[in-house]
Every structure is written in structure tokens, then in C-alpha cells.
Amino acid sequence: MERKMTENILTLVKLGGSLITDKSKSFTERTDVIKRLAKEIHAAREKTGMRLIVGHGGGSYPHRPAKKYRTAEGMINEDSATGIAEVQDAAARLNRIIVRAMIDAGEDAVSIQPSASCIAEKGKIKEWYTAPIEMLLEKGMLPVVYGDVGLDTKQGCCILSTEELFDHLTMKLQAARVIMVGKVEGVMTGDPAKDPKAEMVQEITPQNFEDVKKHLQGSDAVDVTGGMVHKVEQALKLAEAGAEVHIISGMAPGRLEKALLGKEVTGTVVRT
């Protein structure tokens, strides 16, 4: 069922790292895809005036230094501080590309740096000063957050995935919808590039997740945030926090815009 979007509804959109970058090649963004998605976001915002926060994964930018320095494990050796600096720099470099594309598309987009505003504990956000995000939303602007390195009170550092950021924002700011945009149509029972029998899972709930989990495949490239299983687990948390979660493909032109406008699109719905 289609639903009418209003400016009072807060929506979170995640642009997946594998969608906006080529994860098989270091520091390689997909410029055409990024520009198209930015235009779709702007088109939907112009039609509705909806409050929106965009988040994005790191893809081929921070994942490789994060793996090299084992940043997700914390400050484990003398090279860990260098790892924090390298991961933060790589993540921020991609974020500037995304923000620039949003501005070029007509949005008043502003970068929000998690590593400078979040404190984590064992990989989970403990504190986040979100007043700047709330003020930007009040002014009709577009905050852009991103997967980043985090400072951690227990292990020194950690990786803050976009899903972790969205989990915190959904609860604190009472987001009504979360749209997770990736390369594939939705959550699949296998890798469609390798398994012609792979089918899309139409709906995921806490009741069927264990069965779905058996079919989920690992990422086809470097991913230090846990791959699809982690993303679906986080999506269930978002649903439990009260959001309507959709997992869709960003490769199909116009699909993100339609989803933002509340129209029915191909994808997976995650709900409780």
C-alpha cells in the first residue's frame, strides 16, 4: 500500500558502500550512480519537503585500511593510532564526494562526522551530540552521516557502521522510515550473480530471521562491518525501534525516488 509522505516524517536513507563504490578496487567511487541517487533524493524532497538524513557506507575507501590495521578490534598494537587516522581520513574523503553530489543536485547538504561527535563502548554508541543534526533538520537542510571510525571507552577504537548510526538516530530522533539502498533487489537467498535460483525474501521478521539467516551470503569483497547478516540484524533493531525498514536496489533508476515518495517498489520489508 502506498502512503503519502509529509514533511513531518523523518526518513533515514542509507547508500550502501558496495553501491556507491567498487569495493574490489581501493578508493574507487561510482560517480554516475552517486550523481543519479543525489538527483533522486532532491526530486523527492522537492515534492514533499520531507525531513531526511542521508547516511552512507565506506565501500572501497575505509574498509581496506580498517582491515589492514584491524581497527574493529580496538587499539591492539603500536600501529592502531595510525589506523584510526587512516580510516577516518578515508571515510571522510568519500563523504566529501557524496556531500558535493548532493549540493550539485540542489540540496543544502552538510557533513556530520561521527568520529568527532560520537563516543562508543564496545562498538556501540554511548554518546552522540546530535543537536547540530536536529538544527539542520529544523532549517530544512540535509545532514549526511557516514560509516566511520569511533573512539571507544573500552577498546580504544571501533568501527561505527551506518547501521549503528541509524539505530541510534532512529531511537533518539524517532525516525519513521529507514530505506537501505544497495546493489541487489533486496535480501536474497543467495548471490544472484552466482546462483540463478536465488530468490528475494519479501519480508523479514524476528520469527523468520533464523531461517533467512541460513541463506544469507557473505560480502563479495572486503567488508569490516559484518556483511549482510549484520545489516539484516541491524534492520531488525531499527524495526523494533519503531521504523518501517525497506531494503531496495539503487541500481534501478528512479526506484529510490519512488520509495521516498511512499510508492510500492521491489524490495525486502523488515518489520516486527
C-alpha positions as CSV (number, residue, x, y, z in Angstrom):
1,M,0.0,0.0,0.0
2,E,1.3,3.4,-0.9
3,R,1.5,6.0,1.8
4,K,1.5,9.8,1.5
5,M,4.8,11.4,2.6
6,T,4.6,14.6,4.6
7,E,7.3,17.0,5.8
8,N,6.8,15.9,9.4
9,I,8.0,12.3,8.8
10,L,11.7,11.8,9.4
11,T,13.3,9.3,6.9
12,L,16.8,7.9,7.0
13,V,18.4,6.7,3.7
14,K,21.5,4.6,3.7
15,L,23.5,4.4,0.5
16,G,25.5,1.2,0.7
17,G,29.2,1.1,0.2
18,S,29.0,-1.5,-2.5
19,L,26.5,0.7,-4.4
20,I,28.5,3.9,-4.4
21,T,31.9,2.4,-4.7
22,D,33.6,-0.5,-6.5
23,K,34.6,-2.5,-3.4
24,S,37.1,-4.6,-5.4
25,K,39.2,-1.5,-6.1
26,S,40.6,0.8,-3.5
27,F,39.4,4.4,-3.5
28,T,37.1,3.9,-6.5
29,E,33.7,5.6,-6.4
30,R,30.8,5.1,-8.8
31,T,30.4,8.7,-9.9
32,D,27.4,8.2,-12.2
33,V,25.5,6.2,-9.6
34,I,26.2,8.8,-6.8
35,K,25.0,11.7,-9.0
36,R,21.8,9.9,-10.0
37,L,20.9,9.0,-6.5
38,A,21.5,12.5,-5.3
39,K,19.2,13.8,-8.0
40,E,16.5,11.3,-7.0
41,I,16.8,12.4,-3.4
42,H,16.4,16.0,-4.3
43,A,13.5,15.3,-6.6
44,A,11.6,13.5,-3.8
45,R,12.5,16.3,-1.3
46,E,11.2,19.0,-3.7
47,K,7.9,17.2,-4.0
48,T,7.3,16.6,-0.3
49,G,9.6,18.8,1.8
50,M,10.3,15.7,4.0
51,R,12.8,15.7,6.7
52,L,15.7,13.5,5.7
53,I,19.0,12.3,6.9
54,V,21.3,10.5,4.4
55,G,23.9,8.1,5.6
56,H,26.4,6.1,3.5
57,G,28.8,3.2,3.8
58,G,32.5,3.4,3.2
59,G,32.9,0.8,0.5
60,S,36.3,0.8,-1.1
61,Y,37.5,3.8,0.9
62,P,37.9,3.0,4.6
63,H,37.3,-0.8,4.6
64,R,40.8,-1.6,3.4
65,P,42.8,0.4,5.9
66,A,40.3,-0.8,8.6
67,K,41.2,-4.4,7.7
68,K,44.9,-3.7,7.5
69,Y,45.0,-2.1,11.0
70,R,42.3,-4.3,12.5
71,T,40.5,-1.2,13.7
72,A,37.3,-3.0,14.6
73,E,39.3,-4.9,17.2
74,G,40.3,-1.8,19.0
75,M,43.7,-0.3,19.8
76,I,45.6,-3.6,19.8
77,N,49.2,-2.5,18.9
78,E,51.5,0.4,18.2
79,D,50.1,0.9,14.7
80,S,46.5,1.3,15.9
81,A,46.7,5.1,16.2
82,T,47.8,5.3,12.6
83,G,44.9,3.0,11.7
84,I,42.5,5.4,13.3
85,A,43.9,8.3,11.4
86,E,43.9,6.4,8.1
87,V,40.4,5.0,8.4
88,Q,39.0,8.4,9.4
89,D,40.7,10.1,6.5
90,A,39.5,7.5,4.0
91,A,35.9,7.7,5.3
92,A,35.9,11.5,5.2
93,R,37.2,11.6,1.7
94,L,34.3,9.5,0.4
95,N,31.9,11.6,2.4
96,R,33.1,14.8,0.7
97,I,32.3,13.2,-2.7
98,I,28.7,12.3,-1.5
99,V,28.1,15.8,0.0
100,R,29.4,17.5,-3.1
101,A,27.0,15.4,-5.3
102,M,24.1,16.3,-3.0
103,I,24.9,20.0,-3.2
104,D,25.3,19.8,-7.0
105,A,21.8,18.2,-7.1
106,G,20.3,21.2,-5.3
107,E,20.5,20.1,-1.7
108,D,21.9,22.1,1.2
109,A,23.9,19.2,2.4
110,V,26.2,19.3,5.4
111,S,28.6,16.6,6.5
112,I,28.3,15.2,10.1
113,Q,31.5,13.5,11.2
114,P,30.7,10.6,13.6
115,S,34.4,10.2,14.8
116,A,34.3,13.8,16.1
117,S,30.9,13.6,17.7
118,C,30.3,10.0,19.0
119,I,31.7,8.1,21.9
120,A,31.3,4.3,21.8
121,E,31.5,1.5,24.3
122,K,32.4,-1.9,22.9
123,G,31.4,-0.9,19.4
124,K,28.0,0.6,20.4
125,I,27.3,4.3,20.5
126,K,27.2,5.5,24.1
127,E,27.0,9.3,23.5
128,W,26.3,11.3,20.4
129,Y,25.9,15.1,20.3
130,T,23.1,15.3,17.8
131,A,22.0,18.9,18.3
132,P,23.6,20.0,15.1
133,I,21.7,17.4,13.2
134,E,18.4,18.5,14.8
135,M,19.1,22.1,14.0
136,L,19.9,21.3,10.3
137,L,16.6,19.4,10.0
138,E,14.7,22.3,11.5
139,K,16.3,24.6,8.9
140,G,15.2,22.2,6.1
141,M,18.8,21.2,5.4
142,L,20.3,17.7,4.7
143,P,22.6,16.1,7.2
144,V,24.9,13.5,5.7
145,V,26.4,11.0,8.2
146,Y,28.7,8.1,7.3
147,G,30.3,4.9,8.5
148,D,33.4,5.9,10.3
149,V,36.0,5.0,13.0
150,G,34.9,5.7,16.5
151,L,36.6,6.3,19.8
152,D,35.7,3.6,22.3
153,T,35.9,3.8,26.1
154,K,36.6,0.1,26.5
155,Q,38.7,-0.9,23.5
156,G,40.2,2.4,22.4
157,C,38.6,2.5,18.9
158,C,36.0,0.7,16.9
159,I,34.1,0.8,13.6
160,L,30.8,2.7,13.6
161,S,28.7,1.3,10.8
162,T,26.0,3.3,9.2
163,E,23.5,0.8,10.6
164,E,24.8,1.5,14.1
165,L,24.4,5.3,13.5
166,F,20.9,4.8,12.2
167,D,20.0,2.6,15.2
168,H,20.9,5.5,17.5
169,L,19.2,8.2,15.4
170,T,16.0,6.1,14.9
171,M,15.5,5.9,18.7
172,K,16.7,9.4,19.6
173,L,15.0,11.3,16.8
174,Q,12.1,8.9,16.3
175,A,12.6,8.2,12.6
176,A,9.5,6.7,10.9
177,R,11.2,5.1,7.9
178,V,14.6,3.7,7.0
179,I,15.5,2.9,3.4
180,M,18.6,0.9,2.9
181,V,19.8,1.1,-0.7
182,G,22.2,-1.4,-2.1
183,K,23.2,-3.2,-5.3
184,V,20.7,-6.0,-5.3
185,E,16.9,-6.0,-5.4
186,G,16.6,-6.8,-1.7
187,V,17.7,-9.6,0.7
188,M,18.4,-12.6,-1.5
189,T,18.6,-16.3,-0.6
190,G,21.9,-16.5,-2.5
191,D,24.3,-14.5,-4.6
192,P,22.2,-13.8,-7.8
193,A,25.5,-13.4,-9.8
194,K,26.4,-17.0,-8.9
195,D,23.1,-18.7,-8.1
196,P,20.4,-18.4,-10.8
197,K,17.9,-19.9,-8.3
198,A,18.5,-17.2,-5.7
199,E,15.2,-15.6,-4.7
200,M,14.3,-12.4,-2.9
201,V,13.0,-12.5,0.6
202,Q,9.8,-10.4,0.5
203,E,9.6,-9.9,4.3
204,I,11.8,-10.5,7.3
205,T,10.6,-10.6,10.9
206,P,12.1,-11.9,14.1
207,Q,10.1,-15.0,13.6
208,N,11.6,-16.0,10.2
209,F,15.1,-14.4,10.6
210,E,16.8,-17.6,11.6
211,D,15.6,-19.4,8.5
212,V,16.6,-16.4,6.3
213,K,20.0,-16.2,8.0
214,K,20.9,-19.7,6.7
215,H,20.7,-18.4,3.1
216,L,22.5,-15.1,3.5
217,Q,25.8,-14.9,1.8
218,G,28.9,-13.0,2.9
219,S,30.0,-9.9,1.1
220,D,31.8,-10.5,-2.3
221,A,34.6,-8.1,-1.2
222,V,36.3,-6.6,1.8
223,D,33.7,-5.6,4.4
224,V,34.7,-5.0,8.1
225,T,31.2,-4.2,9.2
226,G,29.9,-7.8,9.1
227,G,28.2,-8.2,5.7
228,M,24.6,-8.9,5.0
229,V,23.8,-10.8,8.2
230,H,24.9,-7.9,10.3
231,K,22.9,-5.5,8.1
232,V,19.7,-7.5,8.5
233,E,20.2,-7.8,12.2
234,Q,20.6,-4.1,12.4
235,A,17.5,-3.6,10.2
236,L,15.5,-5.7,12.7
237,K,16.7,-3.5,15.5
238,L,15.6,-0.4,13.6
239,A,12.2,-2.0,13.1
240,E,12.0,-2.8,16.8
241,A,12.7,0.9,17.5
242,G,9.6,1.8,15.5
243,A,10.8,2.4,12.0
244,E,9.5,0.9,8.8
245,V,12.6,-0.6,7.1
246,H,12.9,-1.2,3.3
247,I,15.9,-2.8,1.6
248,I,16.0,-1.9,-2.1
249,S,18.3,-1.7,-5.1
250,G,19.8,1.6,-6.1
251,M,20.9,0.3,-9.5
252,A,17.3,0.7,-10.9
253,P,16.9,4.3,-11.9
254,G,14.0,6.0,-10.2
255,R,13.5,3.4,-7.5
256,L,14.9,5.4,-4.6
257,E,12.8,8.4,-5.5
258,K,9.6,6.2,-5.7
259,A,10.5,4.6,-2.3
260,L,11.0,8.1,-0.8
261,L,7.6,9.1,-2.1
262,G,5.9,6.1,-0.4
263,K,5.2,4.2,-3.6
264,E,5.4,0.5,-3.8
265,V,8.8,-0.8,-5.1
266,T,10.5,-4.1,-5.4
267,G,12.5,-4.9,-2.3
268,T,12.5,-6.5,1.2
269,V,10.5,-5.2,4.1
270,V,11.8,-5.7,7.6
271,R,9.3,-5.4,10.3
272,T,8.4,-6.7,13.8
